[in-house]
Amino acid sequence: MTDRHFDIAFRLTMQNEGLGKLTNDSRDPGGMTYSGISRRYWPEWAGWVTIDQCEQPFPPDTIDHLTDLTKSFYRVNFWNRMQGDEFAEISPAIAYEVFDTAVNMDVTRAVEFLQTGYNVGRGEYGADLEVDGRLGPKTLEAIRNYMASKPGTPALNEEILLNCMNGEQYIFYKANPRRKYFRGWFRRV
């Protein structure tokens, strides 16, 4: 297993989540966050003990330790759950998009966007996927076959699928009442 694709996905997502950034926005349902990890939703994350014991600004060795804990957290809870290593072999760009969406919205919703995007973007190729939010062998095989299908090239097929996924995200975000975060959400799309 190589970490190359995970490292790229992590770096791209941290541009949105703020690697090393500790925030506590009272309007954010996640409450206190560190590198995008919500204390409210992930209270057992090992980094909270370190954060609670150290004064800010954190010394370099603490930052390194927290970065390691953060990377491990995102790998285990998001990348591995979406089978990121296998998925990135099919399409790194789509794997990175699904990962970033999973971090922002949950793995299940990210996979639903992928499955719906596939169903819309596939045209006459293949059969619709069941939109169940599970990235199992049927979804992986459908995406693998779609990426290799004619008449499109893999790059065109990838672009179509990403655009369809982003359309699904747009529909979801547009219906969300927390408009304060609108620009940040659309920066991701």
Secondary structure, 3 states (H helix, E strand, C coil): CCCHHHHHHHHHHHHHHCCCCEEECCCCCCCEEECCEECCCCCCCCHHHHHHHCCCCCCHHHHHHHHHHHHHHHHHHHHCCCCHHHHHHHCHHHHHHHHHHHHHHCHHHHHHHHHHHHHHHCCCCCCCCCCCCCCCHHHHHHHHHHHCCCCCCHHHHHHHHHHHHHHHHHHHHHCCCCHHHHHHHHHHC
